[in-house]
Amino acid sequence: MVQEISPAEFVRDRASNARTLLLDVREAWELKIASLPGAVHMPMTEIPGRLADLDRDRDIVVMCRSGGRSLSVARFLEAQGYPSVANLTGGILAWSRDIDPTLATY
């Protein structure tokens, strides 16, 4: 079962674990509207062909706009044997609401 992590929990945990990878699975056009510094962009449709680009030894937190696509990707990564995967609950919409209200929403 995929772990859920709120934006506030992610910010707190990342401060003590710099090895955590924030994986943004949104499309390129979505990044033009709103993006988070340090996130690695890999559109959802590219994930199966790019598994080798994801370090299995890192904690991975997957994000999208609202949490649905990222949950699907997180489940997929777990099924592929990635040991530490979480879904960013509420996605970038929750991030804008809870962390950075200046971040554009769509």
Buried (B, 14 or more C-beta within 10 A) or exposed (E): EBEBBBBEBBBEBBEEEEEBBBBBBBBEEBBEEBBBEEBEBBBBEEBEEEEEEBEEEBBBBBBBBBBEBBBBBBBBBBEEEBEBBBBBBBBBBBBBEBBEEEBEEE
